[in-house]
């Protein structure tokens, strides 16, 4: 492992690319908070309230899975009837969410609340797109090895589907992050994740850029990050990205390089760095890269030890 600290000055070297304009004071954006009235809700609600100070305009969604009646199980018939008949059921659900928000924050915020029925990941993503949300906030929690082995959860499925950044807030999170770890392959989506992390971090906080080199270096067609590293070297790529994300800010930027399996090495780096949040791009590369990298973002989310900011490629890309 190589670790160092860069004090790259903000200068003309800062990138001129256009990224999503999130977490910047004075700039507003639509935020959709998708929660259930459970133990994950308080941290997500408090984080959303803090983001309102960084320009967020929140609305709230509760997604309920519609259960088809099962023969001989009367409870499912009742749930099915309640979910499909009348507005009272939906109003009751929205009152529950409003009460949860009020209990967490000690006051009403007036955030619009709605309830939808359907497969939660699909309905959450659909609602976010229909509302023009620029950021999705969901709650996540730590999963044991058995739960991780069983596969996807709502948060990982939302992050895999969403066309906008998804912020998964871990239970127990307090306040905005002071230390953010960014998993970067120097591709456009991970560069944007680094910029968003720098915008979100405390003004005196630290952003740690972590790059994992594969044992066998392969550059796929269209993999701009790997091409950049091969052409200019990791150190130059780190310097350029550090200068770009720190431009006009007082944050500290650190860098870490590891070699091996991306998921395992990023988890090991996170254990050492102990960040408040991890930022990464969702992996939507070609077949060869997917086989080598595996579901890196999903490993980190399913582990659930850290809050996560997952940035997908832009539609144009």
HUWO-V55189 format. One record per pair of residues at least 4 apart in sequence whose ideal C-beta (glycine too) atoms are under 7 Angstrom apart, sorted by sequence separation. I is the first residue (numbers start at 1). J is the second residue. If there is no record, write none. Layout:
I	J
I	J
//
This chain:
10	14
37	41
40	44
41	45
42	46
43	47
44	48
45	49
46	50
47	51
48	52
52	56
74	78
75	79
76	80
77	81
78	82
79	83
80	84
81	85
87	91
88	92
89	93
90	94
91	95
92	96
93	97
94	98
95	99
96	100
97	101
98	102
99	103
100	104
101	105
105	109
118	122
119	123
120	124
121	125
122	126
123	127
124	128
125	129
126	130
127	131
143	147
145	149
146	150
152	156
154	158
155	159
156	160
157	161
158	162
162	166
169	173
186	190
187	191
188	192
189	193
190	194
191	195
192	196
193	197
194	198
195	199
196	200
197	201
201	205
214	218
219	223
223	227
224	228
225	229
226	230
227	231
228	232
229	233
232	236
233	237
234	238
235	239
236	240
237	241
238	242
239	243
240	244
241	245
242	246
243	247
260	264
261	265
262	266
263	267
264	268
265	269
266	270
267	271
268	272
269	273
285	289
286	290
287	291
288	292
289	293
295	299
296	300
297	301
298	302
299	303
313	317
36	41
51	56
102	107
118	123
128	133
143	148
152	157
185	190
186	191
229	234
232	237
246	251
260	265
270	275
285	290
21	27
35	41
52	58
70	76
83	89
102	108
184	190
201	207
22	29
69	76
82	89
116	123
159	166
183	190
219	226
246	253
258	265
283	290
301	308
21	29
48	56
69	77
101	109
128	136
158	166
219	227
229	237
245	253
270	278
300	308
35	44
67	76
198	207
228	237
35	45
48	58
101	111
184	194
197	207
283	293
33	44
69	80
116	127
182	193
219	230
242	253
258	269
67	79
68	80
124	136
182	194
283	295
67	80
155	168
217	230
242	255
256	269
283	296
297	310
283	297
33	48
98	113
140	155
182	197
194	209
282	297
97	113
31	48
66	83
138	155
180	197
238	255
280	297
64	83
94	113
31	51
94	114
138	158
180	200
280	300
94	115
180	201
93	115
136	158
278	300
177	200
178	201
211	234
234	257
176	200
177	201
178	202
31	56
33	58
35	60
90	115
177	202
182	207
184	209
29	55
31	57
36	62
136	162
176	202
179	205
182	208
184	210
185	211
28	55
29	56
30	57
31	58
32	59
33	60
34	61
35	62
178	205
179	206
180	207
181	208
182	209
183	210
184	211
27	55
29	57
136	164
138	166
140	168
177	205
182	210
278	306
282	310
284	312
25	54
26	55
28	57
32	61
34	63
64	93
135	164
140	169
141	170
181	210
209	238
277	306
282	311
284	313
25	55
134	164
135	165
136	166
137	167
138	168
139	169
140	170
141	171
266	296
277	307
278	308
279	309
280	310
281	311
282	312
23	54
24	55
62	93
133	164
136	167
165	196
262	293
263	294
275	306
276	307
277	308
135	167
137	169
139	171
209	241
262	294
267	299
277	309
121	154
125	158
209	242
263	296
267	300
83	117
120	154
124	158
128	162
129	163
262	296
266	300
62	97
190	225
121	157
125	161
128	164
187	223
188	224
263	299
267	303
270	306
60	97
121	158
125	162
187	224
187	225
207	245
186	225
121	161
185	225
185	226
186	228
186	229
207	251
209	253
213	257
215	259
206	251
215	260
204	250
205	251
206	252
207	253
208	254
209	255
210	256
211	257
212	258
213	259
194	241
198	245
203	250
212	259
198	246
203	251
206	254
208	256
210	258
212	260
191	241
195	245
201	251
212	262
60	111
64	115
66	117
186	237
194	245
198	249
59	111
60	112
66	118
58	111
59	112
60	113
61	114
62	115
63	116
64	117
198	251
212	265
65	119
212	266
61	116
63	118
65	120
186	241
45	101
49	105
210	266
63	120
184	241
46	104
37	96
41	100
45	104
210	269
37	97
45	105
49	109
63	123
63	124
35	97
42	104
223	285
37	100
61	124
222	286
208	273
220	285
61	127
220	286
223	289
208	275
220	288
220	289
218	288
59	131
214	292
56	135
197	279
183	266
196	279
194	279
193	279
193	280
181	269
193	281
48	137
181	270
34	124
47	137
190	280
190	281
181	273
189	281
44	137
44	138
181	275
187	281
32	127
44	139
180	275
183	278
32	128
43	139
179	275
180	276
179	276
180	277
181	278
182	279
183	280
41	139
178	276
32	131
40	139
177	276
180	279
40	140
177	277
30	131
32	133
40	141
30	132
31	133
34	136
30	133
30	134
31	135
32	136
33	137
34	138
35	139
29	134
29	135
31	137
22	134
197	309
22	135
196	309
20	134
196	311
193	309
193	311
192	311
47	169
160	282
189	311
159	282
189	312
189	313
44	169
50	175
188	313
43	169
47	173
50	176
43	170
43	171
43	172
188	317
43	173
40	171
39	171
168	301
170	304
173	307
170	306
170	307
159	297
169	307
168	307
168	308
156	298
159	301
167	309
22	165
165	309
166	310
20	165
156	301
165	310
155	301
156	302
165	311
153	302
163	312
162	312
159	310
163	315
148	302
148	303
143	302
143	303
140	301
143	304
142	304
141	304
142	305
140	304
140	308
20	192
19	192
23	196
22	196
24	199
19	195
20	196
23	199
22	199
23	200
13	240
14	243
15	244
13	243
14	244
8	239
6	238
11	243
6	239
14	247
8	242
9	243
8	243
6	242
10	246
10	247
8	246
10	248
8	253
5	252
6	253
5	254
6	255
3	254
4	255
3	256
2	256
1	256
2	257
1	257
1	258
//
